[in-house]
């Protein structure tokens, strides 16, 4: 029997716990969790990428960031964004 993918909120928490693995941005972290660490399935990889694509921070000008929401390797704004998104999903229940 095939394992069901974990909920988005669980996957975001997993990203937050694995922030020490961050090398570039959040999309890169998703790749590391899938390809290098085997901590997420291909379905979960797709869930996270779709979530990131659909929930970019409003205040950012993507063109100024050359594909990154914040400076590469800067964990602080990424952790803050993850905390915000986790809270949104928690309150949506």
Secondary structure, DSSP 8 states (H G I E B T S, - for coil): -------HHHHHHHHHHTGGG-SS-HHHHHHIIIIIS--S-HHHHHHHHHHHHH---TT--GGGGTT-SSSTT-HHHHHHHHHHHHHHHHHT-
